[in-house]
């Protein structure tokens, strides 16, 4: 087995590691609201999320994976580029998880691909057509999340009357809303797997097409789909309590309600599933965080948004791309020195 083949296999393992970290970093996307409203016990919520993340990655096509394989032209892709991309994305994901900051694994990966591609081959090292589509999707999705979260929460409040009777837990409407909230949370897990799971599939497919005979970027092998889905599902089951606490308790100054949790979750799930269908790699993290913020307004009013947490999330949203770009560029330059050393 040649050294390049060994490194290529290591890169595939690294990609699955990124998928695993993505799973436990983004657990909060689905389970924070059901845990902090006590709709489900934490263990049940996390296991449910892990299983549905896996199913989403298995069942919803590979349109997003195909986009990921095209961001860096295949003729430009080298092993140092791929390893640098994965190392940079992993480093930033782990740092933000440690501090409990909800950031986008999509931003991490796209920023890393951009940084390594440009560092390796200049402006020709990336496909600007594909990047433009991704940038638009990443920009628009949180805005859609905020608006849809506010709208869906408002509709849910009309039915549940939680705003008028916040302490009345025995009402039929309250119990129905609790189960609708659980369903919406499950939908977020499924949609997250359908979108984020494909990003790792795309990276692995790129490695295979570049360094192994018999593979191409036109088709994602079944074993890649299964392994990526499994890695994400296992990562989700591990749980990311630091980020769960931020989403569940710090975005709004008031306690989450089932109507707000349902509104945020169902709007996020619908946006992500639509994005997966059209092949747009977007951020589940920022879409849901924005939807929770949007849902706070019809429930408690704008003054109950926590400006400190909102500024932290916005700062992470702004910084993730350039930080991932810089980390990836630095990792690539170091790896290139070693490669030729």
C-alpha positions in Angstrom: 0.0 0.0 0.0 1.5 3.3 -1.1 1.9 6.3 1.3 -0.7 8.3 -0.7 -3.2 5.5 -0.3 -2.6 5.4 3.5 -3.1 9.1 3.7 -6.3 8.9 1.6 -7.7 6.3 3.9 -6.7 8.5 6.9 -8.6 11.4 5.2 -11.7 9.3 4.9 -11.5 8.4 8.6 -11.0 12.1 9.3 -14.1 12.9 7.3 -16.1 10.5 9.4 -14.6 12.0 12.5 -15.9 15.4 11.3 -19.3 13.9 10.8 -19.2 12.4 14.3 -18.3 15.8 15.8 -21.0 17.5 13.6 -23.5 15.1 15.2 -22.7 15.9 18.8 -22.1 19.6 18.1 -25.5 19.9 16.4 -27.5 17.8 18.8 -28.9 21.1 20.2 -30.5 21.8 16.9 -33.2 19.2 17.6 -33.4 18.4 21.3 -32.8 21.7 23.2 -36.4 22.9 22.9 -38.0 19.5 23.9 -35.5 19.0 26.8 -36.0 22.5 28.3 -39.8 22.4 27.9 -39.7 18.9 29.5 -41.6 17.5 26.5 -39.1 14.6 26.6 -36.5 13.3 29.0 -33.0 14.1 27.8 -31.9 10.5 27.2 -35.0 9.8 25.1 -34.7 13.0 23.1 -31.0 12.4 22.3 -31.5 8.8 21.2 -34.5 9.8 19.1 -32.4 12.5 17.5 -29.5 10.1 16.8 -31.8 7.6 15.0 -33.5 10.2 12.9 -30.3 11.9 12.0 -29.1 8.6 10.7 -32.3 8.0 8.8 -32.3 11.4 7.2 -28.8 10.9 5.9 -29.7 7.5 4.5 -33.0 8.3 2.9 -32.9 11.9 1.4 -30.8 11.6 -1.8 -27.3 13.1 -2.4 -28.0 16.5 -4.0 -26.1 18.4 -1.4 -23.2 15.9 -1.6 -22.9 16.6 -5.3 -22.6 20.3 -4.7 -19.8 19.7 -2.1 -17.8 17.7 -4.6 -17.8 20.7 -7.1 -16.7 23.5 -4.8 -13.0 22.7 -5.5 -12.5 21.5 -9.1 -11.5 17.8 -9.2 -8.4 18.5 -11.2 -7.2 20.8 -8.3 -8.0 18.4 -5.4 -5.0 16.9 -3.7 -4.6 15.0 -0.4 -3.1 18.0 1.4 -6.1 20.1 0.4 -8.6 17.5 1.7 -6.8 16.9 5.0 -6.3 20.6 5.6 -10.1 21.2 5.0 -11.1 18.5 7.5 -8.5 19.5 10.1 -9.6 23.2 10.0 -13.3 22.3 10.2 -12.7 19.9 13.1 -10.6 22.4 15.0 -13.2 25.3 14.8 -16.1 22.9 15.5 -14.4 21.6 18.7 -13.4 25.1 19.9 -17.0 26.5 19.6 -18.5 23.3 21.1 -16.2 23.7 24.1 -17.5 27.2 24.7 -21.1 26.3 24.0 -21.4 28.5 20.9 -23.9 27.3 18.3 -22.0 27.6 15.0 -22.5 26.1 11.6 -20.7 23.0 10.6 -21.6 24.1 7.0 -19.8 27.4 7.5 -16.8 25.5 8.9 -16.7 23.1 5.9 -17.4 25.6 3.1 -15.0 28.2 4.6 -12.3 25.5 4.9 -12.9 24.3 1.3 -12.6 27.9 0.1 -9.4 28.6 2.1 -7.6 25.5 1.0 -8.6 25.8 -2.6 -7.6 29.4 -3.0 -4.3 28.8 -1.1 -3.5 25.9 -3.3 -4.4 27.2 -6.7 -5.4 30.9 -6.4 -8.8 32.1 -7.6 -9.0 29.1 -10.0 -8.9 26.8 -7.0 -12.6 27.1 -6.4 -15.7 27.0 -8.5 -17.2 30.5 -8.0 -20.5 29.4 -9.5 -21.0 26.8 -6.9 -19.7 29.0 -4.1 -22.1 31.8 -5.0 -25.1 29.4 -4.7 -23.8 28.2 -1.3 -23.2 31.8 0.0 -26.7 32.8 -1.0 -28.2 29.8 0.8 -26.2 30.3 3.9 -27.2 34.0 4.0 -30.9 33.6 3.3 -31.6 30.5 5.6 -31.3 32.3 9.0 -33.5 35.1 7.8 -36.1 32.6 6.6 -35.7 30.8 10.0 -36.4 34.0 11.9 -39.4 35.0 9.9 -40.9 31.4 9.7 -40.2 30.8 13.5 -42.1 34.0 14.4 -45.0 33.1 12.0 -45.3 29.4 13.0 -45.1 30.3 16.8 -47.9 32.9 16.3 -50.1 30.3 14.6 -49.3 27.7 17.3 -50.2 30.2 20.0 -53.6 30.9 18.4 -54.3 27.2 18.8 -52.7 26.4 22.2 -53.5 29.6 24.0 -50.3 29.1 26.0 -49.7 32.8 26.1 -53.0 33.4 27.8 -52.8 30.4 30.1 -49.1 29.7 30.6 -49.6 27.5 33.7 -52.5 25.4 32.5 -50.8 22.1 31.6 -54.0 20.0 31.7 -55.7 21.6 28.8 -56.2 19.4 25.8 -54.7 22.1 23.6 -51.5 22.1 25.7 -51.1 18.4 25.5 -51.7 18.3 21.7 -49.1 21.1 21.3 -46.6 19.1 23.4 -46.9 16.1 21.0 -46.7 18.5 18.0 -43.6 19.9 19.5 -42.0 16.4 19.8 -43.0 15.7 16.2 -41.4 18.9 15.1 -38.2 18.2 17.0 -38.0 14.8 15.4 -38.4 16.5 12.0 -35.4 18.7 12.7 -33.3 15.7 13.4 -34.4 14.0 10.2 -33.8 17.1 8.1 -30.4 17.8 9.8 -29.3 14.3 8.8 -30.6 14.9 5.3 -28.5 18.0 4.8 -25.4 17.8 7.1 -24.8 14.1 6.6 -24.4 14.7 2.8 -21.6 17.1 3.3 -19.3 14.4 4.6 -20.5 12.1 1.8 -19.4 14.7 -0.7 -15.9 15.0 0.9 -15.4 11.2 0.9 -16.7 10.9 -2.6 -14.2 13.6 -3.7 -11.4 11.6 -2.0 -12.4 8.4 -3.7 -12.8 10.0 -7.2 -9.4 11.7 -6.9 -7.3 8.9 -5.5 -9.0 5.5 -6.2 -9.8 3.8 -9.5 -13.4 3.1 -10.3 -15.0 6.1 -8.4 -16.3 9.4 -9.7 -18.0 12.4 -8.3 -21.2 11.6 -10.3 -22.2 8.9 -7.8 -22.0 8.5 -4.0 -21.4 4.9 -3.2 -23.9 3.2 -0.8 -21.2 2.4 1.7 -20.3 6.1 1.9 -23.9 7.0 2.6 -24.2 4.3 5.3 -20.9 5.1 7.0 -21.6 8.9 7.0 -25.1 8.4 8.4 -23.9 6.1 11.1 -21.1 8.4 12.2 -23.5 11.4 12.5 -26.1 9.3 14.3 -23.5 8.1 16.9 -22.2 11.6 17.3 -25.7 12.8 18.0 -26.3 10.2 20.7 -23.2 11.3 22.5 -24.9 14.7 22.9 -23.6 18.3 23.0 -24.8 19.6 26.3 -22.8 22.9 26.2 -24.6 24.0 23.0 -27.9 22.5 24.1 -27.9 24.8 27.2 -27.2 27.8 25.0 -30.1 27.2 22.6 -32.5 26.0 25.3 -32.0 28.7 27.9 -29.9 31.7 26.7 -31.5 32.9 23.5 -34.7 34.0 25.2 -34.8 35.4 28.7 -38.0 33.6 29.3 -38.6 29.8 29.5 -39.4 28.2 26.1 -43.0 27.1 25.6 -44.2 24.2 23.5 -45.7 26.6 21.0 -42.4 28.4 20.6 -40.5 25.1 20.4 -42.9 23.7 17.8 -42.8 26.9 15.8 -39.0 27.1 15.7 -38.6 23.4 15.1 -41.2 22.8 12.3 -40.1 25.9 10.4 -36.4 24.8 10.6 -37.3 21.3 9.5 -39.2 22.5 6.4 -36.5 25.0 5.4 -33.8 22.3 5.7 -35.7 19.6 3.9 -36.4 22.1 1.0 -32.7 22.9 0.9 -31.7 19.3 0.9 -34.1 18.7 -2.0 -32.6 21.5 -4.2 -29.0 20.6 -3.2 -28.3 23.7 -1.0 -25.9 23.0 1.9 -27.2 25.3 4.7 -26.8 25.8 8.4 -29.3 23.9 10.6 -27.7 25.6 13.6 -28.2 29.2 12.5 -31.6 28.4 11.0 -32.9 27.0 14.3 -31.2 29.6 16.5 -32.8 32.3 14.3 -36.2 30.5 14.5 -36.0 30.3 18.3 -35.3 34.1 18.4 -38.1 34.8 16.0 -40.5 32.7 18.0 -39.7 34.6 21.2 -41.3 37.8 19.8 -44.9 36.6 19.4 -44.6 34.7 22.7 -42.9 37.2 25.0 -42.1 40.3 22.9 -38.9 41.6 21.4 -37.6 42.9 24.8 -37.2 39.3 26.0 -34.6 38.4 23.5 -31.2 38.0 25.2 -29.0 40.5 23.4 -25.8 39.1 24.8 -26.4 35.6 23.4 -27.8 37.0 20.1 -24.6 39.0 19.6 -22.5 36.0 20.4 -24.3 33.8 17.9 -24.2 36.6 15.3 -20.4 37.1 15.9 -19.9 33.3 15.5 -21.9 33.4 12.3 -19.7 36.3 10.9 -16.4 34.9 12.1 -16.7 31.2 11.3 -16.2 31.6 7.5 -13.0 33.7 7.7 -11.6 31.7 10.7 -12.2 28.4 8.8 -10.6 30.0 5.7 -7.5 31.0 7.7 -7.2 27.7 9.6 -7.6 25.7 6.4 -5.0 27.9 4.5 -2.5 27.5 7.4 -3.1 23.7 7.7 -2.6 23.4 3.9 0.7 25.3 3.9 2.0 23.3 6.8 1.0 20.0 5.2 2.5 21.0 1.9 5.9 21.6 3.6 5.7 18.2 5.2 4.6 16.5 2.0 7.6 17.7 0.2 9.9 17.5 3.1 
